[in-house]
Every structure is written in structure tokens, then in C-alpha cells.
């Protein structure tokens, strides 16, 4: 078994960057978005809101990077799997980007609301709640449900072609339906977004992605045929 660390290390670090920035964005904005007086809270914490949305932008950029780096590697084994992963990742990025825009629009809306002292913009709170709902729904749909699909494609490709250890890819495949179910349940209000059950459903795939990222950084991709052309050279030639 041979190990190839070139694009694997870069991919691993991008997975780490996407996860860290995504988690930080939630921590930065959660108290503001959870406030009952949403527009007043946004106006008082504009810096936190903008920082949180910028962290989401960094997450999206890292996600695009993983698709760019993994596409030629997957294409070397299967055009179908490579295209499927890129399409799933692209859809994930687009959906989350819609939520990012919705979240950012809360900031100028809070300015108008504060300037009018709530008098001339009576519909602002309703619009704010709609923007927040759009941000939440795109998060559940993109960051959980569509992410699960892209993770399914990626782990299946890794398992089928032996690019990472079998146990690690199987771990990801087991976590996929759990995370997909968590997003689906929340969208239909079967679970509260802070419920412990929801967190348990998300944990397996989230932890697996970090374990996979560490593996790629430390060991790289594996190739079972020691006589075959090195993966780095194969990717570079395409």
C-alpha cells in the first residue's frame, strides 16, 4: 500500500477550515439570532453578525476548494462519481450562500428599524423573522441534507477505490442517513434545533469528517497497487 500526500493534505486542511469556520459562525451569531427582539439584537450586535456571516463565507470558499481538489482525483477513478460530487458540493454551496445573503440583510434592516424607532416600519419584524427563517432553512437543507448527499458520494468513492481505510469510509456512510434525518426532522419541526437527539444524529458524520481530514493530512490517499502510477503524477497530468 502506498500513500500520496500532495493534494490530500490540502484537502484535509480545507475540511478543517470549513468545519471550524462553520462552528465559529454558529457560536458568534446564535445568541443574537435567538433573541426574541431580533432586530434590536442585530442592531446591537452588528459586528458579531457581520463576523459570523464572513465566517460562513470562508466556510463556503473552503468547500469550493475541496470540490476543486477532489474532482481530478475522483475523475481518475470514475467520471460519474467526480461529477456527482462536484454537483452536490455546488448545490450545497449555492443553498448556504442564499442563507448567508438572508442573514446579512438583517443588518441594514435593523438600521432602518432603529432609525424609525419601530414606528414607520411596522412590517420590519415580520420581514426579519422571514429572513431568519430563510437562513435557518437553507442551513438545514444545505449544511445537513445536501451535505449528507455529497458525503455519501465522497465516502462511497473512497470506499470503492480504496483511497482511505475501509473503516473510515464505512463510518462516513453510516453517519450519512443520520445527519440527513436530523435536517429533515428539524425542517418539519419534529425536533427542536437544540434538542440532544438532534445533536446525537449530527455527531457521527461530523466527527468522521474531522477524522478523515486528519488522516488525509497525516497519511494522504492510499493506492493499493504499488506498481501503479503515483496519484500525484496522474492528477498533475490531467
N, C-alpha and C positions, 0 to 999 in steps of 0.2 A: 504494500500500500504506500502511495506517495502523497505528499502533502504540498499544496500550492497556495502560497500566502499572499500573492500580489493583490489582485482586486478583492480577495476575500477579506483582508484586513480593512480596506477602505469601506467595504460593505458593512462589516461588523461595527465600525465606528459610527457609520451613518444610522444604523439601527439604534445604537446607544443614544446618539444625539436626538433622534426623533422621539424616543421614549422619554428621555429626561426633559426635553423642552415641552412635550405634551403634558407631562405630570406637573411641571412647574407652572404651566399656564392655568391648570385647574386650581392649584393652590393659591395662585395670585388673585384669581378672579372669583373664586367660589363664594367668599363672604359677601362681596358686592352684589353678585347676581342672585344671591339667596335672600337679599334684603326685601322686606315687604314694600318699602318705599323705594322702588327700583331706580327711578330717575334721580331722586335725591342722592341715593347711594352712589350712582355712577358719576354724578356731578362732583361729589365729594372725593371720589377716588379715581379721577380721570387717569392719573399716572399709572395706577395699577391696571386699569382696563387696557390702556394702550400697550403697556408692557406685556400683559397676558396675551393680547392678540398678536403682538410681534413674536412671541414665543411660539404661537401656533404657526405663524408664517415660517419660522425656522424649521419647525417640525415638517411642514409641507415640502420645504426645499430639500430636507434630508430624505423624505420619502421619494421624491422625484429622483434624487441621486441613487437610491437603491435600485430603482427600476432601470436607470441608465446603465449601472454597473452590472446588474444581473442579467439583463437582456441578452448580450452576446454569449454569456456563459450558458444560459439555458438554451439559446438557439443552437449552440454547438451539439446539443443532445436532441432537442425537439423544437421545431419551429412553432408547433401548436402550443406547447407549454410556455414558450417565451412570449408569444403574442397574447396568450390568455393572462399571463402575469402582468404584462405592461398595461393591458386594457383594464384589468381590475384595479391596479395601482392608480391609473389615470382617473378612473371614475371615483375612487376613494379621495384623491386629492381635490377633484372638482367639487364634490359634495361638501367636504370640510371647508373649502375655500368660500363657499356660499355662506356657511355659518360664520366664518371669520368676518365677512363683509357685514352680515347682520349684526354681529356684536359690536363692530366699530361704529355702526350707525347710531348706536345708543349714545355715544359721546356727544355728537353735535345736537342730537335730540334733547339731551339733558341741558345743553346750553340754552336752547330755546325755551325749555320749560322753566329754567331758573330765571331767565330774563323776564319772562311774562309772569313770574311768581304764581304759576299754575292757573292764571285767570283766562288768558286768551288761547290757551292750547289745551282745552279740556279733554281732547281725544288723545293727547300725548301719552298718558299712562297705558291706554289700550294699545296704542302702536308699540310702545316699549315692550309690553308683555308679548306682543306678536313677534317682535324681533328676537326676544329672548327665546320664545318657543321655537322659532326657526333655527336659532343657534343650537338649541338643545337637540332638536330632531335630526339636524344634519350631523351632529356629533354621534348620536346613537346609530344613525344609518351608515355614516362614513367610517367613524373610528371604531365601530364594533362590528356591524353586519357586513359591510363591503370589505373591511379589513380581514374579516374571517375568511372571505372568499379568496382574497389574494394570498393569505396564509395557507389556505388549503392547496392552492395551485403550487406555491413555492415548496411546501413540505413534501407534497407528492412528487414533485420533480426531483428534490433532493433524495428522497427515499428510493425512487425508481432508478436513479442513476448513481447512487452511492456517493454523493458529493459531501454529505455529512454522515456521522454514525447513524445506524438504523434506529437505535433507541431514541435519539434526539428528534429525528423526523417523525417517528410514531407519536412521541409526546406532543408534538405540534398538531398532528392530525386528530388526536384525542381532544385537545383543547379547542379546536375549531368549532364544533357544534355547541359547546358550552358558551363560548363568547357570543356566537350568533344568537343563541337563545336569550342571552341576557339583554342584548339590544332589542330584540323583538318583544320581549316581555315588558320592558320599560316603555317602548313606544305605544303599547296598548294598555299602559298603566296597570299592568298586573303586579308590578313591583315598584316600590319607591326607589329613586336613584341612589339613595343612601343605605338601602337595605343590605344586611350582611349576606343574604343569599345571593344578591347580585354581585357583590364583591367576590364571593367564592367562585361564581361562574366565570368571572373575568380572569382570575388569578392564574390558572394553568397555562393558558396561551401567552399571557403577558410575561410570566416568568420564563417560559420556554424561549420566547424571542430573545430575552436577555442572555439566557444560557447559550443559545445559538450564536448570538453576537460575540460573546466571549470566546466561544470555540473558533469562530472564523478569525478573530483577531490573533489568537494564540497558535492555532494549528492550521487554519486555512481550509480550502476544499481538499477532498480526498479523491484519488483516482485509483481504482483497483487494478488497473493493468499497468504494471511497472514499465512495460516496453513501449507504451503509447506515448504520443507526442505530449509534452508538458502543456497543461491547460493555459498557462500564461502566454505561451507562444501561439497557441491556437487562437486565443482571443485576440491577440495583437495582429494576427494576420487577417482578421475579418474587418 
